């Protein structure tokens, strides 16, 4: 499978044209994060019914020391189990460049994971930049993961099937949370699911071809997001900012989704290669004709449906396969 198709898939092109009609010109005409959020709130409502799950609960859990409580949304599958074994628990971090997005923007994705993987999903509303800059989101991610690990009995699920997952900036946080869990001796993780993750935040000079104009995430967008998250003094080369520079041995198995027309594609695939070289089991789902963000449109894109199915399958397998820490090169501690 090639890294990139000759052109964006036709169904994706139609969707991209629709997205451009309302997505702000980040870092260009619009530079204020609050204004960006205001404009995005005016986007048309999603016309499709969200995936049905058993229950949805909003609650607050303890944040990092000295920080506010963390809002989370807990999704539980319907009571009719597909098998007699316990379910996995997925701690999910939404994308949005660490600046936009939240529980509502990624509600359909979280519901889909809950339904299709037959998993409990804990979606985390971590603090956003520029109001809370790096490493605030990292600290929140670790606090949420620690809470979920400590409450698996309350959640009623398999303690050997704890998963971190996220898309884009959320994929960055999931990867970093897995690194920190390893270095702190836990909690043990069965899997990390990284959907077009940001793994290299170091400043770079993008060639013109990487601008991805019209492909949703442009180089200008990426620079603006990084400016908001790191500010003028943030250490963008720190492993908790750029996990691609980290030492990757003894991490949990990974499933990585990438898209050919995405400026983050190369670093996502490079992270997969580096994990594999460190002895970590890795599976990849690469979609040459897709763009950054495609994962959230399964109602419109066949590749999004395939990507979500691939993620659901590897999450569900954490129960039957018992991919625990320290086995097959994976895990925390």
Buried (B, 14 or more C-beta within 10 A) or exposed (E): EEEBBEEBBEBBBEBBEEBEEEBBBBBEEBBEBEEBBEBBEEEEEEEEEBBEBEEBEEEEBBBBEEBEEBBBBBBBBEEEEEEEEBBBBBBBBBBBBBBBBBBEBBBBBBBBBBBBBBBBBBBBBBBBBBEBBBBBBBBBBBBBBBBBBEBBEEBEBBBBBBBBBBBBBBBBBBBBBBBBBBEEEBBBBBBBBBBBBBBBBBEEEBEEEBBBEBBBBBBBBBBBBBBBBBEEEBBBEBBBBBBBBBEBEBBBBBBBBBBBBBBBBBBBBEBBEBBBEBEBBBBBBBBBBBBBBBBBBBEBBEBBBBBBBBBBBBBBBBBEBEBBBEBEBBBBB
